[in-house]
Amino acid sequence: MPRLHHHLRLRRTLEFFQSRRFPSWHGSAGVLRLIDSNAMIIPSNIFYRVLPAWKREAVFVLANVTLFALMGCSTTQPAEQIPTIVQQHAEKGYLVKKPYDTTSVHQTWQIGTDAVEITLTVPTGSGLYPLVIYLPGLGESSNAGVQWRRGWAEAGYAVLSAQPIAIGEKVWSSEAALAGEFREIAKGQFSKHALADRLIILRGVLDELRRQQENKDTVMFNHVDISRLAIAGYDLGAQTAMSAAGEQSDGIELAPFPDAVKCVIALSPYADVSRADLESRFRSIRVPVLSITSNNDTDAYGWVTSAAVRQTPYQYMPPNQKYLLLFSSASHFLLAGKEVPAARRQDNKAARTPRAPDANEGDDNGGTGHRGGGSGRKGRKGREGGSRAETGTLMLQREISVLERMEITDIQQVSTAFLDATAKNDPQAREWLSKDAQRWLADTATISTK
């Protein structure tokens, strides 16, 4: 795989150049994104024309050296062989012995005063399967996270995705969203009071699931083993999942979730680092936790503006089966598990959803945007991603890169191994995580454990 290895070496070289040589220069991020999209390595006028002369020269040299290198090795790896590269990578990882066929059902449940979208995916045939409750991100439907949910179901899990309609896709048609007030929307939904409401809904979902199992007509629900429960969440859902795992929050009295909760997966974990009591907040988390993030994991609504804060939960949780899967450049959108990460469709919804952030957008002080300065977004009149004009900017659909496909594979297989090791108590899965995972990940990610 000479082209892929050269691609990764170029990426590491450019990242080093960006972080060490010119810490205030964001131009190389544009080159990195062009590499990931397998596009021509030509400096974009958007960032190129605003640079001083000496920085323009540096961008020009980097761009042309990279383009020459890619052209020089392009004949060694034809485009039609790209799926083979990803497949070969996948076959060396954590493999499910015999993937299950699956079936799905979509319903709307009434939990108290809240309507909740439910998507249940289970392996076909007879059997009782451990349950994974998946909690989507802000503004997503219960059909979100399909890359992860499908993989877990094929590995022998019943996967129930639950999303209150009020914080699903309906968010993007709200008055605040139409005004470009995306940061204000996030501020409200990541608050402790909104979190408390979501935890009540999560308990209600579990209660309703038990009632569904008592109904002889709901056959699919009878294949769900609630005694072996995992909770996974992305973005806003990750905040809820971590609270269910035991994370403490001021002003919220959290009754412990049942002992059936065997583990938690947090994709794009959330942490409010403006508070000083980080250790006391996370020390109550005793269940195994897999945190998945990257050095480019900032959100589109300008709430988490420094990707480094997403590693905070792992740093402060007590040891014993705590894992951190860390990527160099995977985007926030890739971690959402969509079919085509970081892509936009050319429809009316583009004017109602927040734009994707630049790779280096935001501050460098480790904040989450809670303390004023941050990303500089100012809602309707702001210059940074708050206006309708910017959110309505059309982004071209593109093929995801080889590296992105490999990152998706990494998340699928590492998370499945983690579920097997904890929810199914599989010793071979634990051994793979501790001995083989890092060797397999190699150039694409790192995995830490404590």
C-alpha positions as CSV (number, residue, x, y, z in Angstrom):
1,M,0.0,0.0,0.0
2,P,2.7,2.5,-1.0
3,R,0.3,5.3,-1.8
4,L,-1.6,5.1,1.5
5,H,1.6,5.0,3.5
6,H,2.9,8.0,1.6
7,H,-0.4,9.8,2.2
8,L,-0.1,9.2,5.9
9,R,3.6,10.4,6.0
10,L,2.7,13.6,4.2
11,R,-0.1,14.2,6.7
12,R,2.2,13.7,9.7
13,T,4.8,16.0,8.1
14,L,2.2,18.8,7.5
15,E,0.7,18.4,11.0
16,F,4.2,18.8,12.5
17,F,4.8,21.8,10.3
18,Q,1.5,23.3,11.4
19,S,1.9,22.7,15.1
20,R,5.6,23.3,15.6
21,R,6.9,25.7,13.1
22,F,4.0,28.1,12.7
23,P,1.6,27.7,15.6
24,S,-0.5,30.7,14.6
25,W,-0.7,29.7,11.0
26,H,-4.0,28.0,9.9
27,G,-3.1,27.7,6.2
28,S,-1.7,24.2,6.4
29,A,-5.1,23.0,7.6
30,G,-6.5,23.8,4.1
31,V,-3.8,21.7,2.6
32,L,-4.6,18.8,5.0
33,R,-8.2,18.9,4.1
34,L,-7.4,18.8,0.4
35,I,-5.2,15.8,0.9
36,D,-8.0,14.0,2.8
37,S,-10.4,14.6,-0.1
38,N,-7.9,13.3,-2.7
39,A,-8.2,16.6,-4.5
40,M,-5.6,18.7,-6.2
41,I,-3.2,20.2,-3.6
42,I,-3.7,23.9,-4.5
43,P,-3.8,26.6,-1.8
44,S,-7.4,27.9,-1.5
45,N,-7.8,31.6,-2.1
46,I,-9.9,31.8,1.0
47,F,-6.9,31.6,3.3
48,Y,-4.1,32.1,0.8
49,R,-4.8,35.7,-0.2
50,V,-4.9,37.0,3.5
51,L,-1.4,35.6,4.4
52,P,1.8,37.7,4.5
53,A,4.2,37.2,1.7
54,W,6.5,34.8,3.6
55,K,3.6,32.6,4.6
56,R,2.2,32.5,1.0
57,E,5.6,31.2,-0.1
58,A,5.5,28.5,2.6
59,V,2.0,27.4,1.5
60,F,3.1,27.4,-2.1
61,V,6.1,25.2,-1.4
62,L,4.1,22.8,0.7
63,A,1.3,22.6,-1.8
64,N,3.5,21.9,-4.8
65,V,5.8,19.4,-3.0
66,T,2.7,17.5,-1.8
67,L,1.1,17.6,-5.3
68,F,4.3,16.4,-6.9
69,A,4.6,13.5,-4.3
70,L,1.1,12.4,-4.8
71,M,1.4,12.5,-8.6
72,G,4.6,10.6,-8.4
73,C,3.0,7.7,-6.6
74,S,-0.5,7.8,-8.2
75,T,0.3,5.1,-10.6
76,T,1.1,2.7,-7.8
77,Q,-2.4,2.7,-6.3
78,P,-5.2,3.1,-8.9
79,A,-8.5,4.6,-7.5
80,E,-10.4,1.4,-8.2
81,Q,-8.1,-0.4,-5.6
82,I,-9.1,2.0,-2.8
83,P,-11.9,-0.3,-1.5
84,T,-9.3,-3.1,-1.4
85,I,-7.0,-1.1,0.8
86,V,-9.8,-0.4,3.3
87,Q,-10.9,-4.1,3.2
88,Q,-7.3,-5.3,3.8
89,H,-7.1,-3.0,6.8
90,A,-10.4,-4.2,8.1
91,E,-9.4,-7.9,7.7
92,K,-6.4,-7.4,10.0
93,G,-8.5,-6.0,12.8
94,Y,-11.1,-7.3,15.2
95,L,-13.4,-9.5,13.1
96,V,-16.8,-10.7,14.0
97,K,-16.9,-14.5,13.3
98,K,-20.2,-14.6,11.6
99,P,-22.1,-11.3,11.1
100,Y,-25.8,-11.5,11.7
101,D,-28.5,-10.4,9.3
102,T,-30.5,-7.6,10.9
103,T,-34.0,-6.1,10.9
104,S,-35.2,-2.7,12.1
105,V,-38.4,-1.1,13.3
106,H,-39.1,2.7,13.8
107,Q,-41.7,3.9,16.3
108,T,-42.6,7.0,18.3
109,W,-43.0,6.5,22.1
110,Q,-44.7,8.9,24.5
111,I,-42.4,9.3,27.5
112,G,-44.2,11.6,29.9
113,T,-44.8,14.8,28.0
114,D,-42.1,14.1,25.4
115,A,-42.4,12.3,22.1
116,V,-39.4,10.1,21.5
117,E,-38.3,8.6,18.2
118,I,-37.2,5.0,18.5
119,T,-35.3,2.9,16.0
120,L,-34.6,-0.7,17.1
121,T,-32.2,-2.9,15.1
122,V,-31.8,-6.5,16.1
123,P,-30.2,-9.6,14.7
124,T,-32.7,-11.8,12.8
125,G,-33.7,-15.2,14.1
126,S,-34.2,-16.5,17.6
127,G,-32.0,-15.5,20.5
128,L,-31.5,-13.0,23.2
129,Y,-29.1,-10.2,22.5
130,P,-27.4,-7.6,24.8
131,L,-28.9,-4.2,24.5
132,V,-27.0,-1.1,23.3
133,I,-29.0,2.2,23.8
134,Y,-27.7,4.8,21.3
135,L,-28.2,8.5,22.0
136,P,-27.8,10.7,18.9
137,G,-26.3,14.2,18.8
138,L,-28.1,17.5,18.9
139,G,-30.3,17.9,15.8
140,E,-30.1,14.3,14.7
141,S,-32.9,11.8,14.3
142,S,-33.1,8.3,15.8
143,N,-31.7,7.0,12.5
144,A,-28.4,8.7,13.1
145,G,-25.2,6.8,13.9
146,V,-26.0,4.2,11.3
147,Q,-22.3,3.2,10.8
148,W,-22.0,2.3,14.5
149,R,-25.5,0.9,15.1
150,R,-25.4,-1.4,12.1
151,G,-22.0,-2.7,13.0
152,W,-23.0,-3.5,16.6
153,A,-26.3,-5.2,15.4
154,E,-24.3,-7.4,13.0
155,A,-22.0,-8.3,15.8
156,G,-24.9,-9.7,17.9
157,Y,-26.4,-6.7,19.7
158,A,-29.9,-5.3,19.9
159,V,-29.4,-1.6,19.3
160,L,-32.1,0.9,20.3
161,S,-31.6,4.5,19.2
162,A,-33.7,7.0,21.1
163,Q,-34.0,10.7,20.4
164,P,-36.6,13.2,21.8
165,I,-38.3,14.9,18.9
166,A,-37.8,18.3,20.5
167,I,-34.0,18.0,20.2
168,G,-33.9,16.1,17.0
169,E,-34.1,17.5,13.4
170,K,-36.9,19.8,14.6
171,V,-34.2,21.9,16.2
172,W,-33.0,23.2,12.8
173,S,-36.5,24.7,12.0
174,S,-36.7,26.6,15.2
175,E,-36.7,30.4,15.3
176,A,-33.3,30.4,16.9
177,A,-31.8,28.2,14.2
178,L,-33.3,30.3,11.4
179,A,-31.7,33.3,13.0
180,G,-28.3,31.5,13.1
181,E,-28.3,31.3,16.9
182,F,-26.7,27.9,16.9
183,R,-24.4,28.5,19.9
184,E,-27.4,29.6,22.0
185,I,-29.2,26.4,21.1
186,A,-26.2,24.4,22.2
187,K,-25.9,26.4,25.4
188,G,-29.4,25.6,26.4
189,Q,-29.2,21.9,25.5
190,F,-25.9,21.2,27.2
191,S,-27.1,22.9,30.4
192,K,-27.5,20.8,33.6
193,H,-31.3,21.3,33.5
194,A,-31.6,20.0,30.0
195,L,-29.3,17.1,31.0
196,A,-31.6,16.2,33.9
197,D,-34.6,16.1,31.6
198,R,-32.8,13.8,29.2
199,L,-31.9,11.4,32.0
200,I,-35.5,11.2,33.0
201,I,-36.4,10.4,29.4
202,L,-33.7,7.8,29.2
203,R,-35.2,6.0,32.3
204,G,-38.6,6.3,30.7
205,V,-37.3,4.6,27.6
206,L,-36.1,1.7,29.6
207,D,-39.4,1.4,31.4
208,E,-41.3,1.5,28.1
209,L,-39.0,-1.1,26.7
210,R,-39.9,-3.4,29.5
211,R,-43.6,-2.8,28.9
212,Q,-43.1,-3.6,25.2
213,Q,-41.5,-6.9,26.1
214,E,-44.7,-7.8,28.0
215,N,-46.7,-7.4,24.9
216,K,-46.7,-10.6,23.0
217,D,-47.3,-8.8,19.7
218,T,-44.0,-7.0,19.8
219,V,-41.8,-9.9,18.9
220,M,-38.7,-7.9,18.1
221,F,-38.5,-6.5,21.6
222,N,-38.5,-10.0,23.1
223,H,-35.0,-10.5,21.6
224,V,-33.6,-7.7,23.8
225,D,-31.6,-8.7,26.9
226,I,-32.0,-5.7,29.3
227,S,-29.9,-7.5,31.9
228,R,-26.8,-6.8,29.7
229,L,-27.0,-3.1,28.9
230,A,-24.5,-0.7,27.2
231,I,-25.2,3.0,26.7
232,A,-23.5,4.8,23.8
233,G,-23.9,8.4,22.8
234,Y,-22.5,11.0,20.4
235,D,-22.1,14.7,21.1
236,L,-25.1,15.7,23.2
237,G,-25.9,12.0,23.6
238,A,-22.4,11.4,24.9
239,Q,-23.1,13.9,27.7
240,T,-26.2,12.0,28.7
241,A,-24.3,8.6,28.5
242,M,-21.5,9.8,30.7
243,S,-24.1,11.0,33.3
244,A,-25.7,7.6,33.2
245,A,-22.2,6.2,33.8
246,G,-21.9,8.2,37.0
247,E,-20.5,11.6,36.1
248,Q,-21.7,14.1,38.7
249,S,-23.3,17.5,38.0
250,D,-24.0,20.3,40.4
251,G,-27.7,20.7,41.2
252,I,-28.7,17.3,39.8
253,E,-29.6,14.5,42.1
254,L,-28.7,11.4,40.1
255,A,-30.3,8.1,41.2
256,P,-27.9,5.4,40.0
257,F,-28.7,3.6,36.9
258,P,-29.3,-0.2,37.2
259,D,-26.4,-2.6,37.6
260,A,-27.4,-3.9,34.2
261,V,-25.4,-1.0,32.7
262,K,-22.1,-2.8,31.8
263,C,-20.3,-0.1,29.9
264,V,-20.5,3.3,28.1
265,I,-19.2,4.5,24.8
266,A,-18.8,8.2,24.4
267,L,-18.3,9.6,20.9
268,S,-17.1,13.2,21.1
269,P,-17.2,13.3,24.9
270,Y,-18.3,16.6,26.5
271,A,-16.7,18.3,29.5
272,D,-17.2,21.8,31.0
273,V,-13.6,22.7,31.9
274,S,-14.6,26.1,33.3
275,R,-15.3,24.3,36.5
276,A,-12.5,23.4,38.8
277,D,-13.9,20.2,40.3
278,L,-13.1,17.9,37.4
279,E,-11.7,15.1,39.6
280,S,-14.8,14.9,41.8
281,R,-17.1,15.0,38.8
282,F,-15.6,11.9,37.2
283,R,-14.4,9.8,40.1
284,S,-17.8,8.1,40.5
285,I,-17.6,6.5,37.1
286,R,-16.9,2.8,37.9
287,V,-18.2,1.1,34.7
288,P,-15.9,0.6,31.7
289,V,-15.9,3.5,29.4
290,L,-14.6,3.9,25.8
291,S,-14.0,7.6,24.8
292,I,-13.6,8.3,21.1
293,T,-12.4,11.7,19.8
294,S,-9.8,13.4,17.7
295,N,-7.5,16.4,17.7
296,N,-10.0,18.0,15.2
297,D,-13.2,17.2,17.2
298,T,-14.8,20.7,17.4
299,D,-18.5,21.1,16.8
300,A,-20.3,23.1,14.2
301,Y,-22.4,25.2,16.6
302,G,-19.4,26.8,18.3
303,W,-19.9,25.4,21.8
304,V,-16.8,23.1,22.1
305,T,-14.1,25.2,20.4
306,S,-11.1,23.3,21.6
307,A,-10.9,19.6,20.7
308,A,-8.5,18.9,23.6
309,V,-11.2,19.2,26.2
310,R,-12.9,16.1,24.9
311,Q,-10.1,14.1,26.4
312,T,-10.8,15.4,29.9
313,P,-13.2,12.7,31.0
314,Y,-10.7,10.0,30.2
315,Q,-8.0,11.9,32.1
316,Y,-10.0,12.2,35.3
317,M,-12.0,8.9,35.4
318,P,-10.6,6.3,37.8
319,P,-8.7,3.4,36.2
320,N,-10.1,0.0,35.4
321,Q,-11.2,-0.6,31.8
322,K,-11.1,3.0,30.7
323,Y,-10.1,3.4,27.0
324,L,-9.4,6.4,24.8
325,L,-9.4,6.0,21.0
326,L,-7.8,9.2,19.7
327,F,-7.5,10.2,16.0
328,S,-5.3,12.8,14.6
329,S,-7.8,14.5,12.3
330,A,-11.2,12.8,12.2
331,S,-13.9,15.4,12.0
332,H,-16.8,15.9,14.4
333,F,-19.1,14.8,11.5
334,L,-17.2,11.6,10.9
335,L,-17.7,10.6,14.6
336,A,-21.4,11.0,14.0
337,G,-21.3,7.8,12.0
338,K,-23.1,9.1,8.9
339,E,-22.9,7.3,5.6
340,V,-20.9,10.2,4.0
341,P,-19.1,12.1,6.7
342,A,-18.6,15.9,6.4
343,A,-20.8,16.1,3.3
344,R,-23.7,18.4,2.7
345,R,-26.7,17.9,0.4
346,Q,-27.9,20.7,-1.8
347,D,-31.3,21.3,-0.3
348,N,-33.2,23.8,1.8
349,K,-31.9,22.2,5.1
350,A,-28.5,23.7,4.3
351,A,-29.8,27.1,5.3
352,R,-31.1,25.8,8.6
353,T,-28.1,23.8,10.0
354,P,-24.7,25.0,11.3
355,R,-21.8,24.9,8.9
356,A,-18.9,22.5,9.4
357,P,-16.0,24.3,11.3
358,D,-12.6,24.8,9.9
359,A,-10.0,22.4,11.1
360,N,-8.4,25.0,13.4
361,E,-11.4,27.1,14.1
362,G,-11.8,28.2,17.7
363,D,-9.5,29.1,20.6
364,D,-6.4,27.4,21.9
365,N,-7.1,27.8,25.6
366,G,-8.9,24.5,26.2
367,G,-12.2,26.2,26.8
368,T,-15.7,25.1,25.7
369,G,-16.9,28.5,24.8
370,H,-18.5,29.1,28.2
371,R,-16.3,32.1,29.1
372,G,-16.9,34.8,26.6
373,G,-14.0,35.0,24.1
374,G,-13.9,31.6,22.6
375,S,-14.9,31.3,19.0
376,G,-16.1,34.8,18.6
377,R,-19.6,33.8,17.4
378,K,-22.3,36.4,17.9
379,G,-25.5,34.8,16.6
380,R,-27.4,36.7,14.0
381,K,-24.8,39.4,13.6
382,G,-21.7,37.5,14.2
383,R,-19.0,36.9,11.7
384,E,-18.1,33.4,12.7
385,G,-20.7,30.9,11.6
386,G,-23.7,32.6,13.2
387,S,-25.3,34.3,10.2
388,R,-27.8,32.8,7.7
389,A,-25.5,33.7,4.8
390,E,-22.7,31.4,6.1
391,T,-24.9,28.6,7.2
392,G,-26.6,28.7,3.8
393,T,-23.3,28.3,2.0
394,L,-23.4,25.2,-0.2
395,M,-20.7,22.6,0.4
396,L,-20.1,20.2,-2.5
397,Q,-20.8,16.5,-2.0
398,R,-17.6,14.5,-2.2
399,E,-16.3,11.0,-1.8
400,I,-14.8,10.3,1.6
401,S,-11.1,9.6,1.5
402,V,-9.2,6.4,2.2
403,L,-8.1,7.7,5.6
404,E,-11.7,8.5,6.6
405,R,-12.9,5.1,5.5
406,M,-10.1,3.5,7.6
407,E,-11.1,5.7,10.6
408,I,-14.7,4.5,10.3
409,T,-13.4,0.9,10.3
410,D,-11.3,1.6,13.3
411,I,-14.3,2.9,15.3
412,Q,-16.5,0.1,14.2
413,Q,-14.1,-2.6,15.3
414,V,-12.6,-1.1,18.4
415,S,-16.1,-0.3,19.8
416,T,-17.3,-3.8,18.9
417,A,-14.4,-5.3,20.7
418,F,-15.1,-3.1,23.7
419,L,-18.7,-4.2,23.8
420,D,-17.7,-7.8,23.6
421,A,-15.2,-7.4,26.4
422,T,-17.6,-5.7,28.7
423,A,-21.2,-6.5,27.9
424,K,-20.4,-10.1,26.8
425,N,-17.4,-10.5,29.2
426,D,-15.4,-12.0,26.3
427,P,-11.7,-12.6,27.4
428,Q,-10.5,-12.8,23.8
429,A,-11.9,-9.3,23.1
430,R,-10.2,-7.9,26.2
431,E,-6.9,-9.4,25.1
432,W,-7.3,-7.9,21.6
433,L,-7.9,-4.5,23.1
434,S,-4.8,-4.7,25.4
435,K,-2.4,-6.4,23.0
436,D,-3.4,-6.2,19.4
437,A,-5.5,-3.0,18.9
438,Q,-2.6,-0.5,18.9
439,R,-0.5,-2.5,16.5
440,W,-3.5,-2.8,14.1
441,L,-4.4,0.9,14.4
442,A,-0.8,1.9,13.5
443,D,-0.8,5.1,11.5
444,T,-4.5,5.9,11.8
445,A,-5.1,6.3,15.6
446,T,-3.8,5.6,19.1
447,I,-5.6,3.8,21.9
448,S,-4.8,4.4,25.5
449,T,-6.0,2.3,28.5
450,K,-5.9,2.5,32.2
